[in-house]
Amino acid sequence: MKAKPIAAAAPSKIKAFFKALGPGLVTGASDDDPSGVATYSQAGAGFGLATLWTALITFPLMAAIQEMCARIGTVTTTGLPGTLKAHYPKWVLFTVLVFTVPAIVLNIGADIQSMGAVAHLIVPAIPVFIFSILFTASLILIIIRFNYQQIAAILKWLCLVLLLYLVVPFMIKTDWTQVLKHTVIPEVHFTKDYILILVAILGTTIAPYLFFWQATMSSEEIAQKGKIPRINDNLLGKVRTDVYFGMGTSNITMFFIILTTGVVLNNAHITQIDTVDQAAKALEPLAGKLAYSVFALGIIGTGFLCVPVLVGSMSYMVGEAFGWKVGLEKKVGNAKAFYGTVVSSLVLGLVLNFVGVSPIQALIYTAVLYGVTAPVMIVMVMHIGNNKKVMGKFTNGRWSNVLGALAFFLMAISAIALIYFQFK
């Protein structure tokens, strides 16, 4: 047999690699939503390079948890709520809903408000709340009219704007020795503000709604193939690659947002970000006067990409819990209760825009709430992942359990420290 030329084989392998990417890549992109951008920007502005180490630490932890969720969805061919409903007491499922739904609704509202605020930067004559209403109506129309794959295929290009953060540090004076030091040596300050931002970073990178989305999309990926494939190590290896690549891309973006804002904003003595235009200033060395517009496009793009994920996650959760027909690929007439939840969550999120909290504050509060609730979700995911009645022979390996336990303890200790400093 004639061997394939090396030049032809390499593009073929690259093409096969990117073809294998799916739910994990979308989940990773969704992790860098407006809440994440705001949190990382505040971390860099407030503490310079002191939180860079979190990008290195959180990658294996978030990858391990998301891999568990993807494996659960692939093996069970159902989402986390459906698995809980089938194999666990009802109170477990409804405890999960009580912990998760409020945080997701707040996240939806914060993202919509942030989209409205950055659009107001471009067109100051139109108030933020008008933009927020327009974006909410647009999201309802888009989610009802198109399936998520169609939405993501178009809007993910707007999110490439965030890659500009990767360029800025190379265009200005940056002490790379200090960057390396703060990346590999954890720096912790036992102050209320530092613990707050640490919990927010952990909460937005290891966000509970992504657990549900990853498992559901992995199960949907199986369902869309028409017949359930044979679950084996080869299939799960592809799932793992997808998850690791998606989470890696997310964390690289996180690292450079903290680095860029730490170098540009913190060095300029802008240490508190209260408005989105302050966050946009980090891009001025590259984008100049267009920084606001560039930043706005990135936030609006991530919002349109991520809000459907948030809405979908919550609607799948509630729908599976109550046994409704669920699915963003279904027509409204075939899943009325599911789409009713979609519309209700968006409207409720919009209402939260009128409670007097700034967009940046709302986004960071969302991340903190995730940081406090995530330990409960991690325990739930790990229990399912180790349950042989559910997973058969595809239960968690040793490293999955070690990293999952580390994620739990890190987030639990951070949450306890945050509560302690609130009452100190």
C-alpha positions as CSV (number, residue, x, y, z in Angstrom):
1,M,0.0,0.0,0.0
2,K,1.3,3.4,-1.0
3,A,1.9,5.7,2.0
4,K,0.3,9.0,2.2
5,P,2.6,12.0,1.6
6,I,3.5,13.7,4.9
7,A,2.3,17.1,3.5
8,A,-1.1,15.7,2.7
9,A,-1.4,13.7,6.0
10,A,-0.8,16.8,8.2
11,P,-3.7,18.9,6.9
12,S,-5.9,15.8,7.1
13,K,-5.1,15.3,10.8
14,I,-5.7,19.0,11.5
15,K,-9.0,18.8,9.6
16,A,-10.0,15.7,11.6
17,F,-9.1,17.3,14.9
18,F,-11.3,20.4,14.3
19,K,-14.1,18.2,13.0
20,A,-14.1,16.4,16.3
21,L,-14.6,19.6,18.2
22,G,-18.2,20.3,19.3
23,P,-19.9,20.8,22.6
24,G,-16.7,21.3,24.5
25,L,-15.5,24.1,22.2
26,V,-18.9,25.9,22.5
27,T,-18.9,25.5,26.2
28,G,-15.4,26.9,26.5
29,A,-16.4,29.9,24.4
30,S,-19.5,30.4,26.5
31,D,-17.3,30.5,29.6
32,D,-15.8,33.8,28.5
33,D,-19.2,35.6,28.6
34,P,-19.6,39.2,29.7
35,S,-19.6,38.1,33.3
36,G,-16.2,36.5,32.8
37,V,-14.8,39.4,30.9
38,A,-15.9,41.8,33.7
39,T,-14.5,39.6,36.4
40,Y,-11.1,39.2,34.7
41,S,-10.9,42.9,33.9
42,Q,-11.6,43.8,37.5
43,A,-9.0,41.3,38.7
44,G,-6.4,42.8,36.5
45,A,-7.3,46.4,37.3
46,G,-7.6,45.9,41.0
47,F,-4.7,43.6,41.7
48,G,-2.4,43.9,38.7
49,L,-0.7,40.5,37.9
50,A,-1.5,39.0,41.3
51,T,-4.3,36.7,40.1
52,L,-2.6,35.4,36.9
53,W,-1.9,32.1,38.7
54,T,-5.6,31.3,38.8
55,A,-5.6,30.7,35.0
56,L,-3.0,27.9,35.5
57,I,-4.7,26.4,38.5
58,T,-8.3,26.5,37.2
59,F,-7.6,24.9,33.8
60,P,-7.1,21.3,35.0
61,L,-9.9,21.7,37.6
62,M,-12.5,23.0,35.1
63,A,-11.4,20.6,32.4
64,A,-11.8,17.6,34.8
65,I,-15.3,18.7,35.9
66,Q,-16.5,19.4,32.3
67,E,-15.0,16.1,31.1
68,M,-17.1,14.4,33.8
69,C,-20.2,16.2,32.6
70,A,-19.5,15.4,28.9
71,R,-18.9,11.7,29.8
72,I,-22.1,11.6,31.8
73,G,-24.1,13.0,28.9
74,T,-22.5,10.7,26.4
75,V,-22.9,7.5,28.4
76,T,-26.4,8.2,29.7
77,T,-27.6,10.1,26.5
78,T,-29.5,12.5,28.8
79,G,-28.7,15.7,30.7
80,L,-27.8,16.0,34.4
81,P,-31.4,16.7,35.5
82,G,-32.7,13.6,33.7
83,T,-30.0,11.5,35.2
84,L,-30.8,12.8,38.7
85,K,-34.5,12.2,38.2
86,A,-33.9,8.6,37.1
87,H,-31.4,7.5,39.7
88,Y,-31.7,9.8,42.7
89,P,-34.3,10.9,45.2
90,K,-36.5,13.9,44.0
91,W,-35.1,16.2,46.8
92,V,-31.6,16.0,45.2
93,L,-32.9,17.3,41.9
94,F,-34.9,20.1,43.4
95,T,-32.0,21.1,45.7
96,V,-29.9,21.5,42.6
97,L,-32.6,23.6,41.0
98,V,-32.9,25.9,44.0
99,F,-29.1,26.4,44.1
100,T,-28.7,27.0,40.4
101,V,-31.7,28.7,38.9
102,P,-31.4,32.0,40.8
103,A,-27.7,32.3,39.8
104,I,-28.5,31.7,36.1
105,V,-31.4,34.3,36.1
106,L,-29.0,36.9,37.6
107,N,-26.4,36.0,35.0
108,I,-28.9,36.4,32.2
109,G,-29.9,39.8,33.5
110,A,-26.3,40.9,34.1
111,D,-25.3,39.9,30.6
112,I,-28.3,41.7,29.0
113,Q,-27.6,44.8,31.0
114,S,-23.9,44.7,30.0
115,M,-24.8,44.3,26.3
116,G,-27.1,47.4,26.7
117,A,-24.4,49.4,28.4
118,V,-21.7,48.8,25.7
119,A,-24.2,49.5,22.9
120,H,-24.9,52.8,24.7
121,L,-21.1,53.5,24.4
122,I,-21.5,53.5,20.6
123,V,-24.8,55.3,20.5
124,P,-25.0,57.5,23.6
125,A,-28.3,59.0,22.5
126,I,-30.2,55.8,23.2
127,P,-30.5,54.8,26.9
128,V,-29.1,51.6,28.2
129,F,-32.6,50.2,29.1
130,I,-33.8,50.7,25.6
131,F,-30.9,48.7,24.2
132,S,-31.5,46.0,26.9
133,I,-35.2,45.7,25.8
134,L,-34.1,45.5,22.2
135,F,-31.5,42.8,22.9
136,T,-34.0,40.8,25.0
137,A,-36.6,40.9,22.2
138,S,-33.9,39.9,19.6
139,L,-32.7,37.0,21.8
140,I,-36.3,35.7,22.2
141,L,-36.8,35.9,18.4
142,I,-33.4,34.3,17.6
143,I,-33.8,31.4,20.1
144,I,-37.3,30.6,18.9
145,R,-36.5,31.0,15.2
146,F,-33.1,29.2,15.0
147,N,-31.4,26.3,16.7
148,Y,-28.3,27.0,18.8
149,Q,-25.8,25.5,16.3
150,Q,-27.0,28.1,13.7
151,I,-26.7,30.9,16.2
152,A,-23.2,29.9,17.3
153,A,-21.9,29.4,13.8
154,I,-22.6,33.1,13.0
155,L,-22.0,34.9,16.3
156,K,-18.8,33.1,17.4
157,W,-16.9,35.3,14.9
158,L,-17.8,38.4,16.9
159,C,-16.2,36.8,20.0
160,L,-12.9,36.8,18.1
161,V,-12.6,40.5,19.2
162,L,-11.6,39.2,22.6
163,L,-8.5,37.8,21.1
164,L,-7.2,41.4,20.8
165,Y,-6.4,41.0,24.5
166,L,-3.7,38.5,23.5
167,V,-2.0,41.2,21.4
168,V,-1.9,44.3,23.6
169,P,0.7,43.0,26.1
170,F,3.2,42.5,23.2
171,M,2.6,46.1,22.0
172,I,3.5,47.9,25.2
173,K,6.2,47.6,27.8
174,T,5.5,44.4,29.8
175,D,7.8,42.8,32.4
176,W,7.6,39.2,31.3
177,T,9.7,38.1,34.2
178,Q,7.0,39.3,36.6
179,V,4.4,37.7,34.3
180,L,6.1,34.4,34.7
181,K,6.5,34.8,38.4
182,H,2.9,35.6,39.1
183,T,1.7,32.8,36.8
184,V,3.6,30.0,38.5
185,I,3.7,31.3,42.1
186,P,0.3,31.8,43.7
187,E,-0.2,35.1,45.5
188,V,-3.0,35.3,48.0
189,H,-4.0,38.4,50.0
190,F,-6.3,37.7,53.0
191,T,-8.4,40.8,52.4
192,K,-12.1,41.1,51.7
193,D,-11.7,42.5,48.2
194,Y,-9.1,39.9,47.1
195,I,-11.1,37.0,48.4
196,L,-14.2,38.4,46.6
197,I,-12.4,38.6,43.3
198,L,-10.9,35.1,43.8
199,V,-14.3,33.6,44.4
200,A,-15.6,35.5,41.4
201,I,-12.8,34.1,39.2
202,L,-13.5,30.6,40.4
203,G,-17.2,31.0,40.0
204,T,-17.1,32.3,36.4
205,T,-14.5,29.7,35.2
206,I,-16.1,26.7,37.0
207,A,-19.7,27.9,36.5
208,P,-22.5,25.4,37.4
209,Y,-24.6,26.3,34.4
210,L,-21.8,25.0,32.2
211,F,-22.0,21.6,33.9
212,F,-25.6,21.2,32.7
213,W,-25.0,22.6,29.3
214,Q,-22.0,20.3,28.7
215,A,-23.9,17.2,29.7
216,T,-27.0,18.2,27.7
217,M,-25.1,19.1,24.5
218,S,-23.0,15.9,24.7
219,S,-26.2,13.9,24.9
220,E,-27.8,15.9,22.1
221,E,-24.7,15.2,20.0
222,I,-25.4,11.5,20.4
223,A,-29.1,11.9,19.6
224,Q,-28.5,13.9,16.4
225,K,-26.5,11.0,15.0
226,G,-29.7,9.0,14.6
227,K,-28.6,5.9,16.4
228,I,-26.7,5.6,19.7
229,P,-23.1,4.7,18.9
230,R,-21.1,2.1,20.8
231,I,-19.7,3.8,23.9
232,N,-16.0,3.0,24.0
233,D,-12.6,4.5,25.0
234,N,-12.1,5.9,21.4
235,L,-15.4,7.8,21.5
236,L,-14.8,9.1,25.0
237,G,-11.2,10.1,24.0
238,K,-12.7,12.3,21.3
239,V,-15.1,13.8,23.8
240,R,-12.2,14.5,26.2
241,T,-10.1,16.2,23.4
242,D,-13.1,18.4,22.6
243,V,-13.5,19.4,26.3
244,Y,-9.8,20.0,26.9
245,F,-9.4,22.2,23.8
246,G,-12.5,24.2,24.7
247,M,-11.4,24.8,28.3
248,G,-7.8,25.5,27.2
249,T,-9.0,28.2,24.8
250,S,-11.2,29.7,27.5
251,N,-8.4,29.9,30.0
252,I,-5.9,31.4,27.6
253,T,-8.4,34.2,26.9
254,M,-8.9,34.6,30.7
255,F,-5.1,34.8,31.3
256,F,-4.6,37.5,28.7
257,I,-7.6,39.6,29.8
258,I,-6.1,39.7,33.4
259,L,-2.7,40.4,32.0
260,T,-3.8,43.2,29.6
261,T,-5.9,45.0,32.2
262,G,-3.2,44.4,34.9
263,V,-0.6,46.0,32.7
264,V,-2.7,48.8,31.1
265,L,-5.3,49.7,33.8
266,N,-3.5,48.9,37.0
267,N,-0.4,50.7,35.9
268,A,-2.5,53.7,35.0
269,H,-3.9,53.6,38.6
270,I,-7.4,52.6,37.3
271,T,-8.0,50.0,40.1
272,Q,-11.8,49.9,40.3
273,I,-13.9,49.2,37.2
274,D,-17.5,50.6,37.8
275,T,-18.4,51.1,34.1
276,V,-17.9,49.2,30.9
277,D,-16.0,52.2,29.3
278,Q,-13.4,51.8,32.0
279,A,-12.9,48.1,31.0
280,A,-12.7,49.2,27.4
281,K,-9.7,51.4,28.1
282,A,-7.5,48.3,28.3
283,L,-7.7,48.0,24.5
284,E,-6.7,51.6,23.8
285,P,-3.0,50.8,23.1
286,L,-4.1,48.6,20.2
287,A,-7.5,50.0,19.1
288,G,-7.0,53.7,20.0
289,K,-10.2,55.8,19.8
290,L,-12.0,52.7,18.5
291,A,-11.3,50.8,21.7
292,Y,-14.9,51.4,23.0
293,S,-16.4,50.2,19.7
294,V,-14.2,47.1,19.6
295,F,-14.9,46.2,23.2
296,A,-18.6,46.7,22.6
297,L,-18.6,44.4,19.6
298,G,-16.9,41.7,21.7
299,I,-19.3,42.0,24.6
300,I,-22.3,42.0,22.4
301,G,-21.0,39.0,20.5
302,T,-20.3,37.0,23.6
303,G,-23.7,38.0,25.0
304,F,-25.5,36.7,21.9
305,L,-23.5,33.5,22.1
306,C,-23.7,33.0,25.8
307,V,-27.2,34.1,26.8
308,P,-28.8,31.3,24.7
309,V,-26.5,28.9,26.6
310,L,-27.7,30.3,29.9
311,V,-31.3,30.3,28.9
312,G,-31.0,26.8,27.3
313,S,-29.2,25.4,30.4
314,M,-32.0,26.6,32.7
315,S,-34.8,25.5,30.4
316,Y,-33.3,22.1,29.9
317,M,-32.9,21.7,33.7
318,V,-36.5,22.7,34.5
319,G,-37.9,20.8,31.5
320,E,-36.2,17.6,32.3
321,A,-37.1,17.9,36.0
322,F,-40.8,18.2,35.2
323,G,-40.7,15.7,32.3
324,W,-41.5,18.3,29.5
325,K,-40.4,18.0,25.9
326,V,-37.1,19.9,25.7
327,G,-34.7,21.0,22.9
328,L,-33.6,24.1,21.2
329,E,-34.0,22.3,17.9
330,K,-37.7,21.7,18.5
331,K,-40.5,24.0,17.2
332,V,-42.4,26.1,19.7
333,G,-45.6,24.2,19.2
334,N,-43.9,20.9,20.2
335,A,-42.3,22.2,23.3
336,K,-44.5,25.0,24.7
337,A,-43.5,24.7,28.3
338,F,-39.8,24.6,27.4
339,Y,-40.0,27.8,25.3
340,G,-42.2,29.3,28.0
341,T,-39.3,28.9,30.4
342,V,-37.0,30.4,27.8
343,V,-39.1,33.5,27.4
344,S,-39.8,33.8,31.1
345,S,-36.1,33.6,32.0
346,L,-35.2,36.4,29.5
347,V,-38.0,38.7,30.7
348,L,-37.1,38.1,34.4
349,G,-33.4,38.8,33.6
350,L,-34.5,42.0,31.8
351,V,-36.5,43.1,34.9
352,L,-33.3,42.8,37.0
353,N,-31.8,45.6,34.9
354,F,-34.0,48.1,36.8
355,V,-32.9,47.4,40.3
356,G,-30.1,50.0,40.4
357,V,-27.0,47.8,40.2
358,S,-24.3,48.8,37.6
359,P,-23.6,46.3,34.8
360,I,-20.1,45.5,36.1
361,Q,-21.3,45.0,39.7
362,A,-24.1,42.7,38.5
363,L,-21.7,40.6,36.5
364,I,-19.2,40.2,39.4
365,Y,-22.0,39.4,41.8
366,T,-23.1,36.7,39.4
367,A,-19.7,35.2,39.4
368,V,-19.5,35.3,43.2
369,L,-22.9,33.6,43.5
370,Y,-21.6,30.8,41.2
371,G,-18.5,30.5,43.3
372,V,-20.7,29.9,46.4
373,T,-23.0,27.4,44.8
374,A,-20.5,25.5,42.7
375,P,-19.2,23.2,45.5
376,V,-22.7,21.7,45.8
377,M,-22.8,21.1,42.0
378,I,-19.3,19.6,42.0
379,V,-20.3,17.0,44.7
380,M,-23.3,16.1,42.6
381,V,-21.4,15.7,39.4
382,M,-18.7,13.6,41.1
383,H,-21.2,11.3,42.7
384,I,-22.9,10.6,39.3
385,G,-19.5,10.1,37.7
386,N,-18.6,7.5,40.3
387,N,-22.0,5.7,40.3
388,K,-21.6,2.4,38.5
389,K,-25.4,2.0,38.2
390,V,-25.4,5.1,36.1
391,M,-22.0,5.0,34.3
392,G,-21.3,1.3,34.1
393,K,-17.6,0.7,33.5
394,F,-17.1,4.4,32.4
395,T,-16.9,5.8,35.9
396,N,-14.3,8.5,37.0
397,G,-10.6,7.6,36.9
398,R,-8.2,8.4,39.7
399,W,-7.1,11.8,38.2
400,S,-10.7,12.8,37.6
401,N,-11.5,12.3,41.2
402,V,-8.3,13.9,42.5
403,L,-8.9,17.0,40.4
404,G,-12.6,17.1,41.2
405,A,-11.9,16.9,44.9
406,L,-9.3,19.7,44.6
407,A,-11.9,21.8,42.7
408,F,-14.4,21.2,45.5
409,F,-12.0,22.1,48.3
410,L,-10.6,25.2,46.6
411,M,-14.1,26.6,45.9
412,A,-15.5,25.6,49.3
413,I,-12.5,27.2,51.2
414,S,-12.8,30.3,49.1
415,A,-16.6,30.6,49.7
416,I,-16.1,30.1,53.4
417,A,-13.4,32.7,53.5
418,L,-15.7,35.1,51.6
419,I,-18.5,34.6,54.1
420,Y,-16.1,35.1,57.0
421,F,-14.8,38.4,55.6
422,Q,-18.4,39.6,55.0
423,F,-19.1,39.3,58.8
424,K,-15.6,40.2,60.1
